[in-house]
Amino acid sequence: MIKSLFLIIAFTGLLISGSTKEKDKMKSNISDLSVIDMNADTVKLSSFKGKVLMIVNVASKCGFTPQYEDLEEIYKTYNSKGFEILAFPCNDFGNQEPGTNEEIKNFCSSNYEVTFKLFDKITVKGDKKIPLYKKLTDNPVTGTGDIKWNFEKFVIAKDGSIVARFPSKVKPTDSIITDLVEKELKK
């Protein structure tokens, strides 16, 4: 009787523990979400399965705007190995991205020769934060906390799970990021 009771308690504990781990995994995985690209097309993030991603909120009139150059460099270095950059313009910080999608696309192309994927201008903080950024900023891996400024970066594993978050001041080409990208590409 005591053995049976112990087994039931142990099994129940495994179920609860397993379901908590599954919930945490889903909370830190972006594959179930969709976003809108600059052409107004819906893009399922599950379509990037098997690729390592960097997701970054960008702006054209920011002190960090020259990071577009670094983003393009890391993109060209690792894209053929399965790396993608998903850039989301936002105007949440100091009105530093006032342009339309077309103006943003032209700015990125003419000033930085950007070839990675640009998405619809979004909101990354407050009540209008899109679901992707809700998940990026509230999960067991990177913790909770709003985006602080433009050019915050998130690295996403091939299975869609969130791996790391980097503040604006960390350049995309810094070794802390490139080492992580290389590690994730090898998995």
N, C-alpha and C positions, 0 to 999 in steps of 0.2 A: 504494500500500500504506500509506504513512504517512498520506495523506489519509483513507483508509478507517478506519484505526485511530483517528485523531483524531476523526472523526465518530462512531464507536462510543463512544469515551470521553465525548464531549460529550453524546450522546444519553442514555447511561447516567447521567451527572450530572444531566441534566434530570429523568429518571425518579425518581432518588433524591431530588432537591430537591423535586419535585412531591409525592412520597409523604410526605415529612417535613412539608411544608406542610399536606397533607390530615390527617395525624395530629394536628398542632397544632390545626388548625381543629376537628376532632372533640373533642379534649381540652378545648377552650374553648367547646363548644356543649352546651347542656342539653336540646335537643329530643328526644333519644333516651330520656329518663328519664320515669318516672312517680312520682307522689307520692300521698299519701292526704290527703283533706280532712277537715274536722271532722265530716262526716256519714259517715265511713268509706268514702267512694267513692274509687276510683282515678281519678286525673286525669293524663292524658298531657300532658306539658309541650309537646308538639308542637301541642296544641290552642290554644296561645297564639301560634302563628305569625302574624306580621303585627302583633303588639302589642309595645310597649316595656314591659318589666317592671322592677319593683323587688322584689327578694327580700330579706327581712329576718327575722332571728331576734328574737323578742320575748319579753317577760316582764312580768308584772303587778306585781311588787314590786321594781322596779329604779329606781335614780335616773334612768334614761333613759325610764321608762315614760310620762312626759308627751309623749314623741315620738309616741305614738299620735295626739295632736291634730294634729301636723305631717303625719303620714302621711295622715290623713283629709283634711287641707287639700290636699295635693299630689294625692291621688287625685281629689278633687272637681274640681280645676282641670284635670287632664289626661285623666281617664277618657274623656270623650266624644271625645277626639282619638286614642284607641287606646292608653291607658296602663292597666296593671293593677299592683296590689300583691299579692304573695303573702307572707303573714305566717306564720311558723312558730314557734309557742311552743316554748321549750326551758327545761329546768330545770338546765342544765349549770353555771350560774354562781351560786354562793351560795344555792342553793335558792330562787331568786326567781320560779319559776313552778311552785309545788307543786300547783296546781289541776288538776281534770279538764278535758277539752275543754269540757264543758257550763259549768263554772264560769268558764273563760276566756272563752268566748263571751258569757256574761252580763256579766262584768266589762267587756269591751270595748264591748258595746252600751250598758250603763247609764252607764258613766263617760266614754266618749269617742265614743259614737254611731258606732262603726266600721261602715262599709258595704263595705269591701274584703274580699277573700277570706282567711279564716283556715284554716289547715291543721292536721292532726294534730300533737300535741306530739311533738317529735323530739329526737334527740341530734345536736349539731353538731360534736362533737370526740371524739377518742379512737377506740377500736376499734369503737364502736357508731354512729359517724357515718354518716348516711344517704348514699346515692350522690350525691344532689344536692349536698350540702355537701362531699363528697370532690372533686367536680368544681369547685365554686366556689372551693375553697381550694388547689387544685393544678392550675394551668393556665398556659400561656405568657403570658396577659394579666395576671393579677393575682398571679402567682407562687405560691409555696407558703407556707403558714403557717396554723395553726389560727385559728379565730374567737377573738378576745381577750375579748369580752364580749357582752352582749345589745345588740341594735339595730345590729349591723353590717349594712351595706346593699350590695347588688350591683345594678348596672344591666345589663339584658340587652337586646340589640338585637332588632329584629323577626324576624330569622332564627334566634334562639335563642343567638347567640354572646354570651359574657360581654364586657362593655365596660369596667366599672370596679368598684372596691371602695372603700367608704368606712367609716371607723371609727365607732364608736358616737357619739363627740362631735360628728360632723357631722350637723346636723339635716336631715331630708328636704327641708325648704323652703329650705336654704342655696342660694345662687345657683350654687355649683359643681355641685350636683346638678340643680337646675331647668334650668340652661343646657344641661347634657348631655342631659336628658330631652327638652327642646325640639329639640335638634339631632338626636337619634335619631328623634323623631317625624316630622321633615321628610324623612328618608331614604326 
